[in-house]
Amino acid sequence: MNEREFAELAAAHALGALSDADERRFTAALMEHPEWQAIADDDHDTVALLADGLTPVAPPPALRADLLQQIGALPQSTSPPPEQGEAAADTATEDDTRPAAAAQTADEPQPVRSPWRRRVFALAAGLALIVGAGIATTTIVSQLQRPASVVALDEIRSAPDAEQAKVQLDSGATATAHWSGEVGKAVLVASGLDDLDADRSYELWFVRGDEPIAAGVFRADDGKATALLEVPMQAGDVIAVTIEQAGGSPTGSPTSDPIIVIPTA
């Protein structure tokens, strides 16, 4: 499994939409590639943010009947358990105005509730909730401004020439560089970094030959950071990080030894 396939599984996992088989694939891939945990964490945080921002709205009274009617029109199995035939017959007597229920007789086979059908119903109900939330949903989505570093990371991961390299610091911190020559960008994802004082910053560099090129500053939040190098990348660049005064080195060159060095060639 490559990183792009894992990202698709991670998005569905965050929504609780994976089948049992795909859930096992997701878990196995994460055990094999612990560096992909950040992808799953980002998806989980996004879903949680959306869920927290929505105000519950009562669905229209006719919504359940409409959804059941539409789902009942889907192709069904012809070998239901006996108890499901009885449950369907009870439903037909409760509301004989629904076309799907009115057309059923005691001799007709009743639908089998499969995991796939339950996911269809959950999806339909979720969509109904979003529609009912209306303006609240629109407001939440409009406020979700994805950082440039996250957008660039998605671009890199989707590129056919996407590459990455990981290093571990003596402190136990880890840093993974993601880059793509086709996209021309590089992003550093780190965890376990020290949270610097307000008068210090981490500064990114591209090292080309013997020349360091300043590529932006960043700070760690609880030891974590996703930082876009703000200069177009070139083949063979080395990605480095130093600790400088707030805002970056005043000389345009590193004033301390790099704490992270990741070759890209």
QUIHUGI-V786698 format. One record per residue. N is the residue number from 1. PHI is phi in whole degrees, 0 to 359 (none if undefined). PSI is psi in whole degrees, -180 to 180 (none if undefined). Layout:
# QUIHUGI-V786698
n=N phi=PHI psi=PSI
n=N phi=PHI psi=PSI
This chain:
# QUIHUGI-V786698
n=1 phi=none psi=133
n=2 phi=267 psi=176
n=3 phi=293 psi=-34
n=4 phi=293 psi=-42
n=5 phi=296 psi=-39
n=6 phi=296 psi=-39
n=7 phi=299 psi=-37
n=8 phi=293 psi=-41
n=9 phi=294 psi=-39
n=10 phi=297 psi=-39
n=11 phi=296 psi=-44
n=12 phi=291 psi=-35
n=13 phi=297 psi=-42
n=14 phi=297 psi=-30
n=15 phi=271 psi=-3
n=16 phi=70 psi=31
n=17 phi=250 psi=11
n=18 phi=277 psi=144
n=19 phi=287 psi=169
n=20 phi=300 psi=-40
n=21 phi=294 psi=-44
n=22 phi=290 psi=-30
n=23 phi=296 psi=-38
n=24 phi=292 psi=-39
n=25 phi=297 psi=-42
n=26 phi=299 psi=-47
n=27 phi=296 psi=-43
n=28 phi=295 psi=-41
n=29 phi=295 psi=-38
n=30 phi=291 psi=-35
n=31 phi=292 psi=-35
n=32 phi=282 psi=-30
n=33 phi=231 psi=76
n=34 phi=299 psi=-20
n=35 phi=291 psi=-12
n=36 phi=274 psi=0
n=37 phi=302 psi=-34
n=38 phi=298 psi=-33
n=39 phi=295 psi=-48
n=40 phi=296 psi=-40
n=41 phi=296 psi=-41
n=42 phi=298 psi=-44
n=43 phi=295 psi=-42
n=44 phi=297 psi=-43
n=45 phi=294 psi=-38
n=46 phi=295 psi=-45
n=47 phi=296 psi=-41
n=48 phi=296 psi=-40
n=49 phi=295 psi=-42
n=50 phi=296 psi=-43
n=51 phi=294 psi=-41
n=52 phi=293 psi=-29
n=53 phi=276 psi=-12
n=54 phi=274 psi=135
n=55 phi=269 psi=124
n=56 phi=303 psi=136
n=57 phi=232 psi=130
n=58 phi=292 psi=128
n=59 phi=288 psi=157
n=60 phi=301 psi=147
n=61 phi=304 psi=-33
n=62 phi=276 psi=-2
n=63 phi=297 psi=-46
n=64 phi=300 psi=-44
n=65 phi=297 psi=-42
n=66 phi=296 psi=-43
n=67 phi=295 psi=-44
n=68 phi=298 psi=-36
n=69 phi=294 psi=-43
n=70 phi=291 psi=-41
n=71 phi=292 psi=-34
n=72 phi=296 psi=-21
n=73 phi=280 psi=-10
n=74 phi=289 psi=154
n=75 phi=302 psi=136
n=76 phi=238 psi=161
n=77 phi=287 psi=155
n=78 phi=255 psi=15
n=79 phi=226 psi=68
n=80 phi=281 psi=154
n=81 phi=294 psi=153
n=82 phi=304 psi=-42
n=83 phi=296 psi=-27
n=84 phi=286 psi=-32
n=85 phi=297 psi=-39
n=86 phi=293 psi=-40
n=87 phi=295 psi=-39
n=88 phi=292 psi=-37
n=89 phi=296 psi=-39
n=90 phi=298 psi=-40
n=91 phi=297 psi=-39
n=92 phi=295 psi=-35
n=93 phi=286 psi=-24
n=94 phi=287 psi=-33
n=95 phi=211 psi=87
n=96 phi=277 psi=11
n=97 phi=272 psi=-11
n=98 phi=277 psi=129
n=99 phi=303 psi=-44
n=100 phi=295 psi=-39
n=101 phi=286 psi=-39
n=102 phi=294 psi=-27
n=103 phi=278 psi=-9
n=104 phi=275 psi=146
n=105 phi=232 psi=170
n=106 phi=296 psi=-24
n=107 phi=273 psi=-12
n=108 phi=276 psi=143
n=109 phi=291 psi=145
n=110 phi=259 psi=156
n=111 phi=292 psi=149
n=112 phi=263 psi=132
n=113 phi=277 psi=108
n=114 phi=257 psi=163
n=115 phi=305 psi=-35
n=116 phi=296 psi=-43
n=117 phi=293 psi=-37
n=118 phi=296 psi=-36
n=119 phi=291 psi=-36
n=120 phi=297 psi=-44
n=121 phi=295 psi=-43
n=122 phi=298 psi=-40
n=123 phi=296 psi=-44
n=124 phi=297 psi=-43
n=125 phi=295 psi=-39
n=126 phi=296 psi=-41
n=127 phi=296 psi=-39
n=128 phi=297 psi=-39
n=129 phi=296 psi=-42
n=130 phi=296 psi=-43
n=131 phi=298 psi=-43
n=132 phi=296 psi=-33
n=133 phi=292 psi=-27
n=134 phi=54 psi=-115
n=135 phi=299 psi=-36
n=136 phi=300 psi=-43
n=137 phi=296 psi=-45
n=138 phi=301 psi=-40
n=139 phi=295 psi=-45
n=140 phi=298 psi=-48
n=141 phi=298 psi=-40
n=142 phi=295 psi=-25
n=143 phi=274 psi=-11
n=144 phi=278 psi=87
n=145 phi=265 psi=110
n=146 phi=287 psi=132
n=147 phi=301 psi=150
n=148 phi=301 psi=-34
n=149 phi=295 psi=-38
n=150 phi=289 psi=-41
n=151 phi=299 psi=-46
n=152 phi=296 psi=-38
n=153 phi=298 psi=-40
n=154 phi=296 psi=-41
n=155 phi=299 psi=-44
n=156 phi=296 psi=-47
n=157 phi=297 psi=-28
n=158 phi=275 psi=-12
n=159 phi=286 psi=145
n=160 phi=293 psi=-22
n=161 phi=254 psi=23
n=162 phi=301 psi=135
n=163 phi=224 psi=163
n=164 phi=206 psi=156
n=165 phi=213 psi=141
n=166 phi=238 psi=141
n=167 phi=229 psi=155
n=168 phi=240 psi=132
n=169 phi=276 psi=162
n=170 phi=301 psi=-28
n=171 phi=287 psi=-12
n=172 phi=101 psi=-11
n=173 phi=294 psi=154
n=174 phi=235 psi=151
n=175 phi=218 psi=132
n=176 phi=237 psi=125
n=177 phi=264 psi=132
n=178 phi=243 psi=133
n=179 phi=208 psi=163
n=180 phi=212 psi=124
n=181 phi=294 psi=-35
n=182 phi=293 psi=-42
n=183 phi=284 psi=-32
n=184 phi=78 psi=23
n=185 phi=230 psi=160
n=186 phi=220 psi=143
n=187 phi=227 psi=137
n=188 phi=254 psi=128
n=189 phi=244 psi=120
n=190 phi=230 psi=154
n=191 phi=215 psi=151
n=192 phi=85 psi=9
n=193 phi=286 psi=157
n=194 phi=286 psi=141
n=195 phi=278 psi=111
n=196 phi=285 psi=158
n=197 phi=295 psi=163
n=198 phi=299 psi=-23
n=199 phi=268 psi=10
n=200 phi=230 psi=153
n=201 phi=220 psi=153
n=202 phi=278 psi=137
n=203 phi=238 psi=136
n=204 phi=268 psi=146
n=205 phi=220 psi=145
n=206 phi=260 psi=131
n=207 phi=252 psi=115
n=208 phi=247 psi=107
n=209 phi=67 psi=-117
n=210 phi=255 psi=6
n=211 phi=258 psi=118
n=212 phi=276 psi=134
n=213 phi=240 psi=117
n=214 phi=298 psi=134
n=215 phi=228 psi=25
n=216 phi=111 psi=162
n=217 phi=241 psi=160
n=218 phi=206 psi=165
n=219 phi=235 psi=155
n=220 phi=266 psi=140
n=221 phi=246 psi=109
n=222 phi=55 psi=37
n=223 phi=84 psi=-5
n=224 phi=251 psi=149
n=225 phi=203 psi=143
n=226 phi=232 psi=110
n=227 phi=234 psi=131
n=228 phi=270 psi=130
n=229 phi=285 psi=123
n=230 phi=274 psi=9
n=231 phi=243 psi=138
n=232 phi=304 psi=136
n=233 phi=279 psi=150
n=234 phi=235 psi=154
n=235 phi=303 psi=135
n=236 phi=88 psi=-3
n=237 phi=299 psi=146
n=238 phi=256 psi=133
n=239 phi=265 psi=129
n=240 phi=224 psi=158
n=241 phi=225 psi=132
n=242 phi=237 psi=167
n=243 phi=257 psi=122
n=244 phi=233 psi=179
n=245 phi=292 psi=160
n=246 phi=307 psi=131
n=247 phi=92 psi=-11
n=248 phi=110 psi=168
n=249 phi=300 psi=130
n=250 phi=288 psi=-17
n=251 phi=266 psi=-12
n=252 phi=83 psi=4
n=253 phi=228 psi=155
n=254 phi=299 psi=140
n=255 phi=253 psi=3
n=256 phi=213 psi=164
n=257 phi=292 psi=145
n=258 phi=292 psi=142
n=259 phi=266 psi=-17
n=260 phi=226 psi=132
n=261 phi=222 psi=120
n=262 phi=229 psi=108
n=263 phi=290 psi=148
n=264 phi=248 psi=9
n=265 phi=231 psi=none
